Amino acid sequence: MKYSELVETGASPTEIQSYLRDSELVSVTIRIPRTLRDSAKEVASLKGMNFTSFIKGLMIEELSRKD
């Protein structure tokens, strides 16, 4: 099943979050301004998590939002 199929069938946010979390890990390389990265790392640290967990959490939150 694809993400778009979940959205089209009206899956709950919890179902979507589970789908997004429960998969194999892949490496991703992106280029962002250093100040953006450093700021995100600082916020993640204040929340007691690492940069990767912070970014993954934001992506899952955005993709499971019902608009």
Summary of the structure (lengths in Angstrom):
residues: 67
radius of gyration: 14.0
end to end distance: 21.1
largest distance: 39.4
contacts: 124
relative contact order: 0.15
helix: 61%
strand: 0%
